[in-house]
Amino acid sequence: MSKIQVTVNGNKIQIEENSTIADFIQERQVSGKMFAIEKNLEIINKDKYSEEIIKNGDIIEIVGFFGGG
C-alpha cells in the first residue's frame, strides 16, 4: 500500500492511503470516550469515523477533554 502525508496535532506523519478516521484511531491507539477529531477545521461526528477517508495533506487535530478543578 501507498503512504500519504498528513499533519496530526502539528506533526507531519505518514499513514496508509485510504485510511479512515476509525483506522487512524485504532492504529494510533487513541482510547477513551472524551476526545474529538477535527479534520481540516471540521469536527467529525463519531458515527462517521468509519466513513471519513483521510487524504494527503489533511490536517487532523485530536482534542481530549479532562475534568478537574
C-alpha positions in Angstrom: 0.0 0.0 0.0 1.0 3.6 -0.6 1.6 6.2 2.1 0.3 9.7 2.3 1.4 12.6 4.5 -0.9 14.3 7.0 -0.4 16.7 9.9 -1.6 15.5 13.3 -1.6 17.9 16.2 1.1 19.9 14.4 3.3 17.0 13.5 3.8 15.7 9.9 3.3 11.9 9.8 2.8 9.2 7.1 -0.2 6.9 7.1 -1.6 4.3 4.8 -3.5 5.7 1.8 -7.3 5.3 2.0 -7.3 5.1 5.8 -10.5 6.2 7.6 -10.6 8.1 10.8 -11.6 4.8 12.5 -8.4 3.1 11.1 -6.3 6.0 12.2 -7.7 5.9 15.8 -7.1 2.1 16.0 -3.6 2.4 14.6 -2.6 5.3 16.9 -4.4 3.5 19.9 -6.4 6.6 20.7 -8.6 5.5 23.6 -11.3 6.8 26.0 -14.6 8.4 25.3 -13.7 12.0 25.9 -12.0 13.1 22.7 -12.9 14.7 19.4 -11.3 14.5 16.0 -11.1 17.6 13.8 -10.2 17.2 10.1 -9.4 20.4 8.2 -11.1 22.6 10.8 -14.3 20.5 10.8 -15.3 18.3 13.8 -16.0 14.8 12.6 -19.1 13.2 14.1 -18.2 9.9 15.8 -20.7 7.9 13.8 -18.9 9.0 10.6 -15.4 7.8 11.7 -15.6 4.6 9.7 -16.7 6.5 6.5 -14.4 9.6 6.7 -11.4 9.0 4.4 -8.1 10.8 5.3 -6.5 12.4 2.2 -3.0 13.5 1.5 -2.3 16.9 3.1 -5.2 16.7 5.6 -4.8 18.4 8.9 -6.0 16.3 11.9 -6.4 17.5 15.4 -7.2 15.2 18.3 -8.6 17.0 21.2 -9.1 15.4 24.6 -11.4 16.5 27.4 -10.3 16.3 31.0 -12.3 17.0 34.2 -10.8 18.7 37.2 -10.9 21.8 39.3 
